Amino acid sequence: MSEEILVNVNPRETRAALLENGVLQEVFIERVSRRGLTGNIYKGRVQRVLPGMQAAFIDVGLERTAFLHASDIKLGREPGTESTGEREAEIGDLISEGQDILVQVVKDPLGTKGARLTTYVSMPSRYLVHLPFGRGIGVSARIEEEGERARLREILEDVSADGGGGWIVRTAAEGAPRDALRADLMFLEKLWNAVGAQGRCCPTGTLVHADLDLSLRLLRDLLAPGVERVRVDDPESYGRMKRFAASFIPEMEPKIQAYNEPRPIFELYNVEEEIARALERKVSLKSGGYLVLDQTEAMTTIDVNTGAYVGHRNLEETIFKTNLEAAQAIARQVRLRNLGGIIIVDFIDMQDEDHRVQVLAAFERALQNDHARNQITEVSRLGLVEMTRKRTRESLEHILCRPCPACHGRGSVKTPETVCYEIFRDILRQSRQFEFQELLVLAHAEVLDLLVDEEAAGLAQLETATGKPIRLQAESGYSQDQYDVVPI
């Protein structure tokens, strides 16, 4: 599988696209006005402790106070020790209101929720993650070869013998030489010493350490040997990325290429079109079937339908083929839309047990390349596949869209007929409460067309009942279900 990364830079926004075999799989967007906070380290102050929730709200200088759960507090133990499995200490025993505390963002603010924090600080680099308050050495589960896992662990045990804290070996370290791992370790130790010193002397509500910007995070986190090239359309960003790669991943530096063509890079690869499709509720399958995705605050639901696909053999085979294609499409949409939290997939009911097993296995295989941690449960008694996916940043829809101002996020608006009858009731209410010479109805043009056409008889009856004329006026700025009845 060949991978390619495209980077599109504008003055206030950076976008990146990850393509696998020429097909868009993931989109990353970072805006100056809403730059992601995950990985940032702040010196905060405990604003409120909630014993009932075993949590606290921390003021770190952001728009909303951030959330810190008791399980994410390291202060109750000596650095380097872990929980013994006994009952955790109460939140009030760990921190108190007004206390200053060094915290790291593990989840960006989502919707109305503030950022999620931890005191288990982690400092990532190209090959390693340093855990200043942890201990031991862990190796990424994606490095499967036991000999390589043992080699990496042995190197880390040797080079970190005199240092404190814990270490995690990242997937990118597979095959990395000893000198590169040692250089990474020394860099992270120096960085943490500087961060710790800054955290002790700076005022509360201060950003102590910011994570890399999007263009450099891509190189640190995604630039694996399978990536054939990284194309960048901005000269300044291209230069920064080349210098970063030359310093930390010199073997990958030649893969970073400048894109200077007049045609926008995202249009050349049809990325713009794919992003537009990823914002639609319905996703068409090549066979003629389709998916329907509904994203809510609690969960995301995905429904699979055969649509126009009729198959060639029998109904069960048609359903099986549709579900197999849907499994691939759903895995891609989950990554592309960056859906997180609880996801419920309603595949079409299959009678054959072997078909159900094959579809679930295909779904699991399709999700193997996902960089976000996910977990699929067994099929429920209702035939639903339940999965969870780690959510650390906003979904594509939440970044690019906002709730519809006409329906206020409901996804539907009242019909003109419904609005007409609401106007009738409002006219009767006004006639009983106020004295007036005439009534002026302000509404959407489509609603007024219905009033003077199909509902003209009802309007005439109201004029007779009230004994006053009713005048209609179209308002171009009104939504379809918005109106005003004004007594004059």
Secondary structure, 3 states (H helix, E strand, C coil): CCEEEEEEEECCEEEEEEEECCEEEEEEEEEHHHCCCCCCEEEEEEEEEEHHHCEEEEECCCCCCEEEEHHHCCCCCCCCCCCCCCCCCCHHHHCCCCCEEEEEEEECCECCECCEEECCCCEECCCEEEECCCCCEEECCCCCCHHHHHHHHHHHHHHCCCCCCEEEECHHHCCCCHHHHHHHHHHHHHHHHHHHHHHHHCCCCEEEECCCCHHHHHHHHHCCCCEEEEEECCHHHHHHHHHHHHHHCHHHHHHEEECCCCCCHHHHCCHHHHHHHHCCCEEECCCCCEEEEEECCCEEEEEEECCCCCCCCCHHHHHHHHHHHHHHHHHHHHHHCCCCEEEEEECCCCCCHHHHHHHHHHHHHHCCCCCCCEEEEEECCCCCEEEEECCCCCCHHHHHCCCCCCCCCCCCCCCHHHHHHHHHHHHHHHHHHCCCCCEEEEECHHHHHHHHCCCHHHHHHHHHHHCCCEEEEECCCCCCCCEEEEEC
